[in-house]
Amino acid sequence: MFSHKSKVVVWIGILFLATLLACRFGSTSRPATSPATPTPTLVPVVISQEAADRFQSKISQQVLNNESDQFSVTFTDEEVTSFAALNSTELPVSNPQIHFGNDKIFLSGKANVGITAQILLIATVRLNDGDVVIHVEEAKMGRLAMPDSLREQISTTINESIAEAGNMVQITYIQVSPGQITLRGTKTIPGK
């Protein structure tokens, strides 16, 4: 049973962490032909073990141990950022920061991919015929915008990772709003 709980934690976390994994492709980026747009001002999210524990507790209480097959869970910037920062030691990104805006997810951190540079990914998330689809609208390494082909490659990598993990829960609703993300769906976990 613990392995199923771990997989659900990883699946929900992958919605946010997969984007950071995709940053390893940054070492092959070239400047885009158009100038990069200004980086939005994002106030640093305070990282705490307490917030990371709340993230895991919500998954346990509202998804895994919920007697209903249906679930609804809302995560804050602080919970997701803390979980990512404290559980992403194998990622090539340090100090990950995740912000939720009006229908946008902002992911930033310091990439260590042969060179060290600040990265920023701006993505949207939606449902398409029951599948969670992440689209990276903008990606920057330092002040340079990554080319469209690289953004598409990052989006594809993220979506493939989500699809591989998606057999444990079926997401039926996603709402990204300032400071939080809400996910609703149905559990498909064996032995729930």
PyMOL commands that set and color helices and strands:
alter all, ss='L'
color gray80, all
select helices_A, chain A and resi 2-28+49-64+77-86+148-165
alter helices_A, ss='H'
color red, helices_A
select strands_A, chain A and resi 70-76+93-100+105-112+116-128+131-141+144-145+169-177+180-187
alter strands_A, ss='S'
color yellow, strands_A
deselect
rebuild
show_as cartoon
